[in-house]
Amino acid sequence: MQAITRVARRWIADERGVTSIEYALLASMFAIAVLGSVVTLKGSLGDAYQMIAAAVTAAVSAAVTTALSTVS
């Protein structure tokens, strides 16, 4: 019985690997937060991307039209 108690006390006192476990827990919490944010903002991000793409397309189109009219 004393051997089991000794092994248990040594196991409880052993702190090797604690830091890596803490970093793994932090990384998993960060990943959950990022995934939750992406799921929550999915529609808004898609709308913003489409708005930016339309603005860039319009700007490029206007620049090309202006450049072509200047050359002619």
Secondary structure, DSSP 4 states (H G I P E B T S, - for coil): -HHHHHHHHHHHH--TTHHHHHHHHHHHHHHHHHHHHHHHHHHHHHHHHHHHHHHHHHHHHHHHHHHHHHH-
